[in-house]
Amino acid sequence: MILYNSATRKREEFVPNHPDIVKMYTCGPTVYHFAHIGNLRSYIMEDILDRYLRYSGYNLKRVMNITDVGHLTSDADEGEDKMLKGAKREHKTVMEIAKFYTEAFFDDCKKLNIRTPDVVEPATNCIDDYIKIISRLMDTGYAYFAGGNVYFDTSKLEKYYVFNDFNEEDLAVGVREGVEEDPNKRSKNDFVLWFTKSKFEDQALKWDSPWGVGYPGWHIECSGISMKHLGEDLDIHCGGIDNAFPHHTNEIAQSESYLGHKWCNYWMHVLHLNTNDGKMSKSKGEFLTVSLLEEKGYDPLAYRLFCLQSHYRKSLVFSWENLDNAQTTYNKLIAKIAALKPGEGEIEQEAVDALRARFKAALDNDLNTSLAVTCLYDVLKYKTNDATKLFVLGDFDSVLSLSLLEKADKKREELKKQAVTAGQFTIVSESGESDPAVEAKIMARQDAKKARNFAEADRIRDELKAAGIEVTDIPHGARWKRI
């Protein structure tokens, strides 16, 4: 498996640190508002990586944080805490805001078939872990106390800028335009590990620490949570490209200074979802949520397909026209799968192996989901029976997670209902299953009734009942169930 490593800017073969487990960390949401679909693109692509590693036979442990304290409105340690901002906006407590938007985030993930990581840890659960790391950084000279806060001293590092060759002059004042310089910092690129009550007096959540009552900086949270659950080394760290600097840069700086060795081997960054006017963001008012897509009549999984049709390292342009095309593509794909007949033929292993090889080649190539989606059409066109096609489609969908077989089953039921309204004889199972042998006997019974051979019709009905099948006549058809 080849992955593009953002830290080395190279495509590299994925080799885990340990033979028995792959350790993966993904940055979670700051739960002060709903996630917009731009945020969710990153989680969809991380979900594909998660699922594909498991599909490939790896024993994966994935950890994700929930940022419920410490993330300021500027990523450069400036401005108001996002959680406090959300609480003021809605006249609720910070914890009420955190609970509501955490649940909303996972509701969106469920609609998009994004599996929940093995460990989900709110930042507020790990205060002692952050204090432990910061204390050692203070003891070893990598951190200093100034103006009521504890800062990481970036001048102690041989290399600070990991993901890009930044020009220090371009970053002279933090990271964003309009950010005021913090006079407490020894270097303008130093960052806060711990804020105290000497700053942000209205901060809602505070804890005792060796440096005074206060709260952790945003960057220390991910290091602390990762080490708590995954130990001192990490295979893969994921996040949106906007996290690369300063968040992930600062994570590396503090983690490796604390540990004294390399921390993470592979870094995966998902590029932005853009509109025609640029990056989608809450601050710009382009606040498109999964719920809004549903209100407009879109299936959330059509948005998932829309994301999969593009490579994660390419910016993706959102427009309603593009989403319409994705919805149309999704509907047609489901219809093609619904036309396949379940249970028709034995599974042909040679065909399974050939199709799987194409699918794995696509995803082994730096998660090329666009080619992986194309593999679905390869299955539909392949010269094999329907049973094999359905098996392989289900196999691939364990990674792509587009609910293909479930949606196809529903489509078949719809087609059966349409057949009823058209005056045709149709056979419906109460459980939604298909059993060709049972259906053949029900049709034989119907033929006997049409021939007015009622004795034969009754015999077949009794034979089915003896086999545990109850048949009920309905207009233009029959319904059966197991008893």
MITOR-839876 format. One record per residue: x, y, z of N, C-alpha, C in turn. Coordinates in steps of 0.02 Angstrom, whole numbers, padded with zeros to 5 digits, always signed. Layout:
<sites>
XYZXYZXYZ...
</sites>
This chain:
<sites>
+00042-00060+00000+00000+00000+00000+00044+00062+00000+00031+00106-00048+00069+00168-00054+00027+00226-00028+00055+00267+00016+00022+00328+00041+00067+00387+00029+00037+00444+00014+00075+00506+00010+00086+00532+00080+00149+00541+00099+00166+00565+00166+00178+00640+00164+00133+00678+00196+00139+00751+00194+00204+00775+00225+00231+00737+00273+00291+00759+00308+00353+00755+00264+00355+00705+00220+00413+00698+00175+00398+00722+00105+00334+00736+00092+00311+00756+00026+00329+00703-00027+00321+00640-00008+00337+00584-00052+00283+00530-00046+00275+00491-00099+00234+00431-00097+00278+00376-00066+00252+00344-00014+00292+00294+00021+00252+00231+00033+00287+00174+00034+00254+00111+00052+00237+00113+00126+00175+00092+00142+00154+00092+00212+00181+00031+00247+00223+00042+00297+00251-00011+00338+00237+00006+00412+00195-00032+00446+00178-00016+00515+00238-00023+00562+00234+00013+00618+00287+00008+00669+00287-00061+00702+00227-00091+00710+00221-00154+00746+00184-00205+00703+00202-00268+00705+00170-00318+00663+00098-00334+00683+00081-00320+00745+00016-00342+00771-00037-00287+00774-00017-00224+00761-00067-00170+00766-00045-00109+00726-00094-00076+00696-00083-00011+00664-00116+00042+00708-00078+00093+00725-00103+00146+00770-00115+00210+00729-00178+00232+00731-00199+00288+00688-00235+00341+00731-00217+00403+00721-00249+00458+00757-00278+00507+00707-00340+00528+00719-00372+00577+00675-00400+00634+00717-00385+00695+00695-00410+00754+00731-00486+00757+00727-00518+00766+00785-00590+00768+00787-00617+00839+00784-00683+00847+00791-00714+00913+00784-00707+00956+00847-00709+01021+00837-00719+01068+00892-00794+01079+00896-00825+01056+00950-00898+01048+00952-00933+01110+00979-00923+01165+00942-00956+01228+00959-01011+01246+00910-01018+01207+00856-01069+01220+00805-01075+01156+00763-01124+01155+00717-01131+01098+00673-01070+01093+00627-01053+01031+00608-01001+01021+00558-01031+01037+00489-00993+01075+00448-01018+01085+00380-00989+01031+00335-01015+01025+00275-00997+00969+00232-00923+00973+00210-00893+01032+00214-00822+01037+00201-00781+01001+00255-00800+01012+00318-00768+00975+00373-00776+00900+00362-00836+00880+00342-00852+00809+00339-00817+00773+00281-00793+00811+00232-00754+00778+00179-00693+00742+00209-00659+00776+00256-00600+00746+00288-00618+00682+00324-00675+00683+00361-00694+00624+00399-00714+00566+00353-00744+00582+00295-00761+00530+00247-00698+00496+00221-00648+00535+00203-00587+00506+00175-00547+00468+00228-00548+00493+00290-00516+00457+00344-00552+00391+00357-00618+00391+00348-00657+00330+00357-00638+00279+00304-00626+00301+00243-00604+00255+00190-00537+00223+00208-00490+00264+00233-00426+00236+00254-00434+00186+00310-00475+00204+00359-00490+00159+00415-00517+00093+00390-00569+00096+00348-00601+00036+00323-00555-00006+00279-00514+00029+00238-00471-00009+00192-00414-00044+00229-00388-00012+00281-00337-00046+00321-00365-00110+00352-00425-00106+00378-00457-00166+00407-00471-00218+00352-00496-00195+00295-00509-00239+00238-00446-00276+00216-00389-00241+00221-00325-00269+00200-00295-00316+00253-00329-00324+00309-00307-00372+00358-00269-00344+00417-00263-00278+00421-00228-00247+00477-00273-00245+00539-00243-00253+00596-00277-00242+00660-00268-00168+00678-00320-00130+00668-00315-00057+00674-00346-00033+00739-00310+00013+00772-00339+00049+00829-00337+00123+00811-00396+00152+00806-00402+00222+00786-00430+00264+00843-00397+00320+00857-00416+00365+00911-00433+00433+00882-00485+00464+00909-00504+00532+00888-00522+00573+00949-00502+00636+00949-00518+00681+01003-00584+00718+00989-00613+00744+01041-00668+00793+01036-00642+00856+01071-00634+00911+01034-00609+00973+01064-00667+01010+01096-00669+01007+01162-00722+01043+01198-00693+01097+01243-00629+01113+01234-00597+01169+01270-00533+01186+01233-00513+01250+01235-00445+01269+01215-00435+01291+01144-00483+01278+01098-00473+01297+01029-00498+01369+01020-00453+01415+01007-00471+01485+01001-00494+01502+00930-00526+01559+00924-00553+01579+00858-00499+01590+00807-00438+01604+00829-00380+01602+00784-00338+01542+00801-00313+01506+00751-00271+01448+00764-00204+01469+00793-00190+01535+00794-00126+01561+00819-00130+01581+00893-00169+01545+00932-00174+01557+01005-00200+01627+01021-00244+01653+00980-00272+01719+00991-00348+01715+00987-00380+01765+01019-00453+01771+01014-00489+01732+01067-00554+01726+01058-00598+01694+01106-00599+01619+01096-00609+01583+01151-00617+01510+01147-00680+01495+01106-00674+01450+01057-00732+01434+01015-00791+01407+01054-00776+01367+01106-00830+01338+01146-00867+01393+01184-00829+01441+01212-00860+01496+01248-00902+01539+01200-00876+01548+01140-00912+01586+01089-00979+01552+01074-00978+01486+01067-01040+01449+01054-01089+01454+01112-01063+01451+01174-01106+01456+01233-01140+01524+01237-01103+01577+01221-01132+01644+01222-01185+01652+01168-01170+01623+01110-01216+01629+01053-01284+01599+01070-01284+01542+01106-01345+01505+01118-01370+01510+01190-01335+01550+01231-01355+01560+01301-01360+01493+01339-01308+01452+01329-01304+01388+01363-01235+01383+01396-01226+01331+01437-01160+01319+01466-01115+01288+01413-01050+01291+01424-01003+01261+01377-01015+01186+01371-01029+01152+01427-01039+01080+01426-01104+01062+01390-01155+01104+01395-01217+01093+01358-01205+01099+01283-01165+01149+01265-01147+01158+01194-01108+01097+01170-01058+01076+01209-01016+01019+01190-01058+00956+01180-01103+00942+01226-01145+00882+01221-01189+00884+01159-01221+00941+01148-01268+00947+01092-01233+00938+01025-01177+00972+01016-01144+00971+00951-01101+00908+00941-01081+00875+00995-01050+00809+00988-01100+00759+00961-01160+00760+00990-01213+00715+00966-01232+00731+00894-01235+00795+00878-01252+00815+00809-01199+00791+00760-01135+00795+00781-01081+00772+00737-01087+00698+00723-01099+00658+00774-01104+00586+00763-01169+00567+00727-01221+00607+00733-01281+00596+00692-01264+00605+00618-01225+00658+00602-01204+00669+00533-01160+00612+00509-01115+00589+00552-01071+00533+00533-01112+00471+00517-01164+00459+00557-01206+00400+00545-01240+00404+00477-01265+00463+00459-01298+00473+00395-01250+00463+00337-01186+00477+00349-01135+00471+00296-01098+00405+00300-01121+00360+00342-01089+00294+00351-01016+00299+00373-01000+00349+00414-00934+00356+00442-00932+00319+00508-00891+00267+00512-00890+00227+00573-00858+00267+00630-00881+00254+00691-00853+00287+00749-00785+00257+00766-00734+00298+00777-00667+00271+00794-00670+00227+00856-00619+00186+00864-00617+00140+00921-00616+00177+00988-00583+00234+00989-00581+00275+01050-00599+00347+01030-00647+00376+01064-00664+00446+01056-00656+00479+01125-00612+00528+01130-00595+00557+01195-00604+00633+01195-00649+00659+01237-00654+00731+01244-00591+00760+01276-00571+00819+01254-00510+00850+01280-00513+00861+01355-00572+00876+01381-00579+00891+01453-00567+00830+01497-00563+00770+01468-00551+00710+01508-00478+00699+01525-00433+00738+01493-00361+00720+01496-00317+00775+01523-00342+00816+01568-00304+00873+01593-00238+00850+01625-00240+00796+01664-00179+00772+01697-00126+00750+01647-00149+00723+01590-00101+00702+01538-00065+00762+01508-00102+00817+01497-00070+00876+01469-00020+00906+01519-00040+00907+01582+00004+00936+01634+00069+00896+01639+00063+00830+01632+00123+00787+01634+00171+00804+01578+00145+00812+01517+00187+00827+01459+00218+00897+01467+00176+00946+01486+00201+01014+01492+00255+01019+01546+00245+00983+01601+00294+00985+01656+00362+00961+01632+00363+00907+01593+00428+00882+01569+00458+00932+01519+00417+00962+01477+00443+01012+01430+00472+01072+01467+00442+01090+01523+00470+01144+01565+00537+01122+01594+00539+01061+01619+00600+01036+01652+00659+01030+01603+00644+01014+01541+00697+01003+01491+00713+01066+01450+00680+01121+01466+00695+01184+01433+00660+01197+01367+00613+01154+01350+00576+01165+01288+00516+01211+01298+00500+01227+01359+00443+01271+01373+00463+01322+01426+00427+01378+01426+00441+01431+01474+00376+01465+01496+00379+01497+01553+00322+01531+01582+00331+01606+01573+00281+01639+01544+00285+01712+01533+00216+01742+01531+00206+01797+01567+00142+01833+01564+00083+01792+01585+00093+01741+01627+00037+01700+01650+00024+01638+01609+00061+01628+01555+00050+01570+01512+00114+01529+01504+00106+01466+01485+00163+01424+01470+00168+01417+01394+00227+01432+01367+00238+01431+01295+00289+01377+01276+00280+01349+01216+00332+01305+01188+00383+01349+01152+00447+01334+01164+00501+01374+01135+00525+01342+01070+00501+01368+01013+00518+01338+00948+00591+01349+00930+00625+01396+00963+00696+01408+00946+00740+01349+00968+00714+01304+01010+00752+01247+01034+00755+01190+00982+00716+01197+00928+00711+01143+00880+00760+01153+00822+00786+01098+00797+00827+01101+00737+00784+01117+00676+00723+01089+00674+00677+01103+00619+00607+01108+00647+00575+01164+00633+00506+01174+00657+00456+01164+00600+00468+01193+00542+00420+01188+00487+00428+01121+00452+00380+01077+00463+00386+01008+00439+00351+00999+00372+00291+01026+00364+00250+01009+00307+00262+01054+00246+00291+01112+00256+00307+01157+00201+00369+01196+00219+00402+01222+00168+00460+01264+00179+00436+01336+00188+00411+01351+00248+00385+01417+00261+00441+01469+00265+00424+01529+00246+00468+01586+00255+00451+01619+00322+00499+01624+00367+00484+01650+00433+00455+01720+00430+00477+01760+00382+00451+01828+00377+00376+01828+00361+00355+01778+00322+00284+01773+00304+00242+01755+00365+00274+01724+00415+00238+01702+00474+00257+01743+00535+00278+01805+00523+00306+01845+00577+00256+01857+00634+00193+01861+00618+00142+01871+00669+00094+01812+00667+00113+01759+00703+00069+01702+00708+00057+01669+00640-00007+01656+00625-00022+01618+00566-00074+01650+00520-00113+01694+00545-00167+01723+00506-00160+01799+00503-00182+01827+00448-00182+01900+00443-00228+01929+00497-00209+01986+00523-00251+02019+00572-00243+01995+00643-00195+01949+00655-00183+01923+00722-00132+01968+00756-00149+01990+00816-00103+02034+00853-00046+01993+00882+00012+02024+00884+00071+01991+00912+00064+01983+00988+00083+01925+01013+00083+01912+01085+00151+01933+01113+00154+01986+01154+00218+02011+01179+00253+01964+01228+00216+01914+01253+00246+01867+01300+00291+01815+01266+00282+01807+01202+00320+01755+01166+00393+01778+01154+00440+01733+01165+00509+01746+01150+00520+01748+01074+00485+01704+01039+00486+01702+00966+00414+01706+00942+00405+01738+00886+00337+01748+00862+00303+01683+00842+00340+01629+00833+00311+01565+00815+00302+01518+00875+00320+01541+00935+00306+01500+00994+00231+01494+01003+00210+01442+01038+00138+01431+01046+00122+01412+01117+00059+01422+01136+00037+01413+01205+00022+01340+01221+00050+01316+01276+00036+01250+01302-00017+01253+01357-00016+01307+01396-00064+01315+01451-00078+01389+01463-00143+01405+01463-00165+01473+01479-00184+01475+01553-00171+01531+01587-00192+01537+01657-00243+01593+01665-00265+01604+01727-00317+01653+01740-00292+01725+01728-00227+01734+01717-00202+01802+01703-00225+01825+01634-00253+01779+01595-00277+01795+01528-00344+01760+01519-00390+01790+01482-00456+01760+01471-00492+01747+01537-00504+01801+01574-00535+01795+01640-00605+01763+01636-00638+01769+01577-00706+01742+01571-00708+01670+01546-00650+01637+01544-00648+01568+01521-00690+01524+01568-00735+01485+01539-00784+01447+01578-00753+01387+01612-00707+01353+01581-00678+01292+01608-00606+01305+01629-00591+01291+01693-00523+01302+01719-00504+01245+01766-00439+01231+01768-00414+01178+01812-00351+01201+01848-00339+01171+01905-00276+01185+01941-00218+01157+01902-00161+01191+01905-00100+01168+01873-00040+01196+01911+00020+01172+01899+00080+01200+01931+00091+01274+01913+00057+01297+01861+00068+01366+01837+00009+01412+01851-00039+01387+01889-00097+01426+01906-00160+01396+01877-00217+01422+01897-00281+01397+01872-00290+01419+01800-00305+01371+01757-00311+01389+01686-00336+01330+01645-00316+01329+01581-00340+01277+01536-00288+01264+01482-00291+01206+01449-00238+01188+01401-00247+01224+01335-00192+01232+01299-00195+01255+01230-00223+01200+01186-00242+01219+01127-00274+01172+01080-00225+01117+01059-00164+01135+01043-00117+01088+01012-00098+01031+01059-00091+01046+01124-00069+00995+01172-00120+00938+01179-00183+00953+01163-00236+00904+01173-00224+00841+01131-00209+00851+01067-00202+00792+01024-00141+00750+01043-00087+00783+01062-00028+00746+01085-00045+00704+01146-00078+00735+01195-00094+00701+01257-00142+00643+01247-00194+00653+01207-00244+00601+01196-00214+00543+01156-00173+00560+01105-00141+00507+01066-00095+00464+01109-00053+00496+01149-00006+00457+01191-00043+00417+01244-00098+00443+01270-00136+00408+01321-00162+00341+01294-00185+00341+01231-00219+00282+01205-00177+00241+01155-00125+00272+01126-00086+00238+01074-00012+00232+01091+00008+00259+01149+00078+00252+01169+00123+00303+01137+00188+00287+01136+00238+00337+01117+00256+00337+01043+00224+00294+01003+00234+00299+00931+00168+00291+00895+00166+00318+00836+00103+00324+00798+00119+00306+00726+00075+00267+00694+00086+00250+00624+00060+00305+00578-00003+00324+00587-00035+00371+00541-00071+00425+00580-00063+00487+00560-00101+00544+00588-00136+00578+00530-00201+00590+00537-00241+00619+00483-00273+00684+00504-00293+00723+00455-00330+00785+00467-00339+00824+00403-00377+00878+00406-00384+00923+00349-00319+00960+00337-00309+00983+00276-00247+01018+00258-00237+01082+00299-00291+01112+00322-00285+01173+00362-00257+01158+00431-00254+01094+00450-00224+01076+00514-00148+01067+00510-00121+01063+00449-00050+01049+00441-00008+01102+00477-00027+01165+00468+00006+01219+00504-00047+01267+00530-00046+01283+00594+00006+01266+00642-00007+01203+00684-00068+01175+00680-00087+01125+00729-00042+01063+00727-00037+01031+00670+00004+00970+00667+00078+00985+00674+00099+01042+00649+00169+01063+00659+00185+01068+00733+00139+01097+00770+00150+01105+00842+00143+01039+00880+00101+00995+00856+00096+00929+00886+00163+00892+00881+00193+00895+00822+00258+00861+00813+00310+00892+00859+00312+00958+00861+00363+00993+00901+00359+00973+00974+00299+00975+01003+00293+00960+01075+00299+00886+01089+00272+00843+01044+00274+00771+01056+00345+00744+01053+00382+00763+01001+00449+00736+00993+00498+00766+01043+00485+00827+01065+00527+00856+01118+00514+00822+01184+00452+00803+01195+00434+00766+01257+00462+00695+01255+00455+00661+01198+00473+00590+01194+00548+00579+01183+00578+00626+01147+00649+00618+01130+00661+00574+01070+00608+00559+01031+00616+00520+00969+00560+00536+00921+00564+00510+00860+00512+00521+00810+00446+00494+00836+00394+00531+00822+00328+00514+00850+00284+00479+00799+00275+00508+00740+00227+00481+00691+00262+00472+00623+00248+00415+00591+00282+00399+00528+00248+00427+00466+00181+00427+00465+00144+00447+00404+00092+00500+00422+00090+00552+00381+00042+00606+00390-00001+00611+00328-00067+00608+00338-00115+00612+00282-00157+00675+00291-00159+00717+00240-00199+00778+00242-00248+00780+00184-00311+00794+00200-00365+00798+00150-00374+00871+00130-00376+00883+00065-00382+00952+00042-00453+00979+00050-00459+01044+00040-00522+01078+00055-00578+01060+00006-00638+01068+00031-00697+01072-00011-00708+01146-00024-00706+01166-00087-00713+01237-00104-00780+01250-00137-00801+01312-00133-00855+01336-00175-00823+01374-00233-00863+01401-00277-00834+01440-00332-00799+01503-00306-00814+01522-00244-00784+01582-00214-00725+01566-00168-00706+01502-00164-00650+01484-00121-00669+01434-00068-00627+01427-00017-00636+01377+00035-00702+01386+00072-00736+01331+00084-00798+01332+00124-00779+01339+00197-00811+01385+00232-00797+01394+00303-00858+01423+00338-00863+01410+00403-00918+01437+00442-00916+01513+00445-00856+01541+00450-00848+01613+00458-00872+01652+00397-00870+01620+00338-00892+01653+00277-00967+01646+00265-01000+01609+00309-01072+01603+00303-01095+01547+00257-01049+01511+00225-01066+01456+00181-01074+01393+00223-01129+01390+00258-01137+01341+00311-01183+01285+00287-01157+01243+00243-01196+01188+00216-01187+01127+00260-01241+01102+00287-01240+01044+00332-01273+00984+00299-01262+00925+00328-01295+00865+00304-01371+00873+00308-01395+00903+00362-01468+00913+00370-01496+00956+00314-01458+01007+00294-01481+01050+00240-01484+01012+00174-01435+00968+00162-01438+00927+00102-01500+00883+00102-01516+00854+00160-01575+00812+00165-01639+00852+00152-01641+00913+00181-01700+00956+00171-01711+00972+00097-01657+00975+00060-01661+00989-00012-01673+00927-00053-01680+00869-00020-01697+00808-00054-01640+00764-00075-01579+00779-00052-01521+00738-00070-01510+00682-00019-01489+00625-00043-01468+00571+00000-01397+00588+00025-01385+00587+00091-01317+00602+00115-01264+00557+00082-01282+00496+00064-01233+00451+00033-01216+00473-00039-01259+00514-00069-01240+00543-00134-01183+00593-00124-01183+00628-00067-01127+00672-00051-01064+00631-00037-01071+00575-00003-01013+00532+00008-00984+00509-00060-01027+00488-00106-01004+00469-00173-00970+00527-00208-00999+00587-00201-00969+00647-00231-00897+00656-00207-00886+00645-00143-00818+00651-00116-00772+00595-00142-00799+00534-00148-00758+00478-00170-00739+00483-00243-00776+00522-00282-00761+00529-00353-00700+00573-00366-00673+00603-00313-00614+00645-00320-00560+00619-00273-00496+00629-00290-00442+00608-00247-00437+00654-00187-00421+00626-00130-00420+00666-00068-00367+00721-00069-00316+00714-00111-00264+00766-00114-00278+00818-00168-00339+00819-00193-00359+00871-00240-00417+00911-00209-00414+00977-00217-00470+01018-00194-00532+00999-00234-00588+00998-00200-00651+00977-00230-00698+01037-00231-00726+01052-00289-00770+01110-00296-00842+01088-00288-00875+01117-00238-00946+01101-00226-00990+01150-00264-01041+01122-00296-01095+01163-00324-01157+01118-00323-01215+01149-00325-01276+01109-00324-01280+01066-00388-01255+01092-00443-01255+01054-00505-01211+00991-00498-01153+00999-00466-01109+00941-00456-01142+00890-00410-01177+00914-00359-01211+00867-00314-01269+00834-00349-01304+00871-00392-01357+00840-00432-01330+00783-00474-01272+00794-00504-01241+00741-00545-01223+00680-00503-01198+00693-00443-01180+00637-00398-01243+00599-00377-01297+00635-00363-01360+00602-00344-01386+00559-00401-01383+00586-00463-01405+00548-00521-01363+00485-00531-01297+00493-00524-01252+00436-00531-01267+00383-00479-01279+00405-00417-01293+00359-00362-01358+00321-00376-01410+00357-00397-01475+00325-00411-01469+00273-00467-01431+00290-00520-01423+00243-00576-01383+00181-00555-01333+00192-00513-01293+00136-00488-01336+00088-00447-01378+00116-00403-01423+00074-00363-01471+00036-00409-01497+00069-00460-01544+00036-00506-01511-00022-00543-01448-00013-00563-01412-00067-00598-01403-00127-00551-01387-00113-00488-01376-00168-00441-01442-00201-00425-01496-00162-00421-01562-00190-00407-01585-00238-00462-01559-00228-00522-01578-00271-00578-01546-00340-00574-01495-00347-00532-01464-00413-00522-01510-00456-00479-01508-00522-00491-01553-00568-00457-01515-00604-00401-01533-00591-00338-01500-00625-00282-01509-00700-00286-01456-00737-00268-01460-00810-00266-01454-00844-00332-01441-00806-00386-01438-00837-00452-01366-00860-00466-01354-00925-00456-01289-00954-00471-01245-00960-00409-01191-00998-00417-01141-01006-00364-01087-00952-00372-01057-00932-00316-01005-00880-00318-00943-00909-00352-00919-00874-00403-00861-00896-00441-00799-00863-00414-00757-00902-00380-00700-00874-00345-00649-00842-00392-00641-00869-00451-00593-00841-00498-00612-00769-00517-00677-00758-00527-00701-00690-00543-00692-00644-00482-00706-00669-00423-00697-00630-00361-00625-00607-00355-00579-00653-00365-00508-00636-00358-00486-00584-00409-00509-00591-00471-00489-00544-00524-00516-00474-00510-00578-00470-00487-00608-00405-00473-00578-00373-00411-00564-00414-00361-00533-00388-00300-00464-00359-00315-00428-00391-00360-00361-00367-00377-00364-00296-00405-00414-00282-00447-00422-00214-00475-00439-00164-00419-00483-00185-00375-00505-00141-00321-00447-00124-00274-00409-00175-00256-00352-00163-00211-00298-00122-00245-00288-00132-00310-00239-00092-00346-00256-00018-00344-00321-00003-00348-00343+00067-00345-00330+00097-00276-00349+00063-00224-00342+00092-00157-00271+00086-00130-00233+00037-00154-00162+00034-00135-00123+00092-00165-00150+00123-00216-00118+00180-00249-00141+00245-00216-00119+00255-00153-00135+00316-00116-00210+00331-00113-00247+00278-00097-00320+00284-00088-00354+00317-00148-00345+00289-00206-00376+00317-00266-00450+00295-00267-00491+00332-00232-00562+00313-00225-00599+00321-00291-00577+00366-00333-00610+00375-00398-00605+00311-00439-00546+00280-00441-00538+00217-00476-00575+00160-00440-00577+00164-00374-00613+00113-00335-00687+00114-00352-00716+00174-00361-00786+00180-00381-00795+00151-00451-00748+00163-00496-00751+00135-00563-00753+00059-00560-00719+00030-00510-00719-00043-00503-00790-00071-00492-00835-00031-00464-00904-00053-00456-00936-00067-00524-00922-00024-00572-00948-00033-00640-00914-00091-00675-00850-00102-00658-00815-00161-00685-00850-00225-00663-00874-00226-00601-00910-00284-00576-00974-00296-00616-01011-00243-00627-01075-00248-00661-01066-00273-00733-01010-00256-00764-00997-00276-00834-00961-00343-00840-00936-00369-00785-00894-00429-00787-00936-00490-00807-00906-00536-00845-00941-00595-00868-00941-00648-00813-00989-00641-00769-01000-00689-00715-01073-00685-00695-01095-00729-00651-01166-00731-00633-01183-00677-00581-01248-00668-00570-01271-00614-00525-01251-00626-00453-01249-00689-00432-01230-00704-00362-01159-00680-00349-01115-00691-00398-01045-00669-00390-01041-00594-00390-01078-00562-00435-01077-00489-00439-01101-00458-00373-01155-00484-00346-01181-00456-00283-01132-00468-00225-01100-00526-00225-01051-00540-00172-00993-00490-00176-00967-00478-00235-00910-00433-00243-00930-00361-00228-00989-00340-00250-01013-00272-00235-01018-00262-00160-01043-00311-00124-01047-00307-00051-00978-00304-00020-00932-00342-00048-00863-00343-00024-00831-00274-00032-00838-00244-00090-00809-00178-00103-00843-00125-00059-00908-00135-00048-00945-00084-00010-00928-00086+00064-00895-00138+00087-00871-00138+00156-00818-00084+00166-00788-00061+00111-00741-00006+00113-00773+00059+00092-00807+00059+00035-00836+00121+00008-00896+00143+00049-00931+00096+00079-00986+00109+00125-01039+00156+00096-01066+00136+00039-01119+00174+00006-01188+00141+00014-01192+00089+00056-01255+00052+00068-01285+00026+00003-01243+00000-00041-01265-00020-00107-01315-00077-00106-01301-00129-00069-01346-00187-00069-01411-00171-00033-01407-00133+00022-01468-00115+00059-01514-00072+00015-01484-00024-00019-01525+00020-00062-01552-00019-00121-01513-00066-00147-01537-00107-00203-01596-00151-00182-01593-00179-00121-01649-00219-00096-01713-00177-00092-01706-00116-00067-01764-00071-00063-01792-00056-00133-01745-00047-00180-01766-00032-00248-01805-00090-00278-01782-00152-00264-01819-00210-00289-01890-00212-00261-01896-00196-00197-01963-00195-00166-02007-00143-00200-01978-00086-00215-02016-00034-00250-02039-00059-00318-01994-00094-00353-02012-00120-00419-02067-00172-00414-02067-00212-00361-02120-00261-00351-02187-00227-00340-02186-00173-00301-02248-00135-00289-02273-00104-00354-02227-00080-00395-02246-00052-00460-02277-00105-00504-02250-00166-00500-02278-00221-00540-02349-00236-00519-02364-00232-00454-02431-00242-00429-02479-00192-00458-02459-00129-00457-02503-00076-00482-02513-00082-00558-02466-00116-00591-02472-00125-00664-02514-00186-00681-02541-00220-00630-02583-00277-00642-02546-00342-00652-02482-00345-00637-02443-00406-00644-02442-00444-00578-02430-00509-00582-02426-00550-00522-02356-00542-00492-02354-00526-00428-02289-00517-00396-02288-00555-00330-02229-00576-00309-02220-00614-00248-02178-00573-00200-02204-00564-00140-02171-00521-00091-02156-00561-00027-02095-00555-00002-02077-00585+00062-02085-00533+00117-02117-00551+00172-02126-00503+00227-02059-00481+00256-02009-00525+00254-01943-00509+00281-01899-00473+00231-01922-00468+00167-01882-00436+00116-01832-00482+00082-01830-00547+00103-01781-00592+00074-01806-00620+00007-01761-00651-00029-01779-00684-00091-01759-00757-00087-01806-00803-00103-01793-00875-00102-01822-00904-00167-01779-00916-00216-01803-00939-00282-01845-01002-00278-01828-01049-00234-01865-01112-00228-01936-01099-00204-01943-01057-00153-02009-01040-00127-02050-01003-00180-02017-00956-00212-02052-00915-00262-02075-00958-00321-02036-01008-00339-02055-01053-00394-02118-01093-00376-02122-01116-00314-02182-01154-00293-02243-01109-00291-02234-01046-00269-02291-00999-00266-02316-00985-00337-02270-00978-00385-02290-00967-00455-02326-01029-00482-02301-01089-00462-02334-01150-00485-02405-01153-00457-02413-01132-00395-02481-01129-00365-02525-01081-00403-02497-01023-00422-02535-00973-00460-02556-01001-00528-02509-01036-00561-02526-01067-00626-02582-01117-00619-02579-01156-00564-02632-01206-00552-02700-01172-00541-02700-01116-00505-02762-01080-00494-02790-01052-00559-02744-01025-00601-02766-00997-00666-02796-01052-00710-02770-01114-00703-02796-01171-00741-02857-01203-00707-02879-01173-00652-02936-01195-00612-02924-01265-00584-02859-01281-00573-02841-01345-00542-02830-01330-00467-02886-01320-00432-02882-01297-00363-02854-01350-00316-02864-01413-00333-02836-01466-00291-02760-01462-00291-02730-01450-00350-02657-01444-00355-02633-01381-00319-02672-01326-00325-02654-01264-00290-02653-01275-00215-02705-01312-00189-02707-01325-00117-02650-01371-00096-02633-01419-00138-02579-01465-00122-02513-01426-00114-02500-01380-00160-02438-01342-00157-02437-01297-00095-02496-01267-00080-02500-01225-00020-02485-01266+00042-02513-01327+00047-02501-01370+00105-02428-01392+00108-02398-01404+00050-02327-01424+00047-02283-01367+00073-02299-01307+00054-02261-01249+00078-02270-01241+00153-02332-01251+00177-02345-01242+00248-02307-01294+00288-02303-01355+00263-02266-01408+00297-02192-01392+00300-02168-01351+00251-02098-01331+00250-02086-01267+00289-02140-01243+00324-02132-01183+00366-02143-01118+00329-02179-01121+00273-02192-01061+00233-02268-01048+00230-02288-00990+00253-02359-00971+00250-02370-00922+00193-02419-00938+00149-02433-00896+00090-02500-00863+00099-02502-00797+00086-02564-00759+00089-02576-00725+00022-02636-00734-00006-02651-00702-00070-02663-00627-00059-02636-00587-00103-02646-00514-00102-02667-00494-00172-02694-00433-00182-02712-00411-00249-02652-00415-00297-02660-00451-00351-02609-00458-00404-02545-00492-00380-02552-00535-00328-02492-00568-00306-02502-00610-00244-02445-00627-00212-02447-00667-00150-02391-00643-00104-02406-00647-00038-02356-00630+00012-02340-00693+00051-02275-00704+00066-02257-00763+00105-02211-00744+00164-02213-00787+00214-02169-00778+00271-02152-00846+00301-02097-00847+00337-02077-00909+00372-02113-00912+00439-02139-00971+00457-02177-00978+00520-02144-01030+00565
</sites>
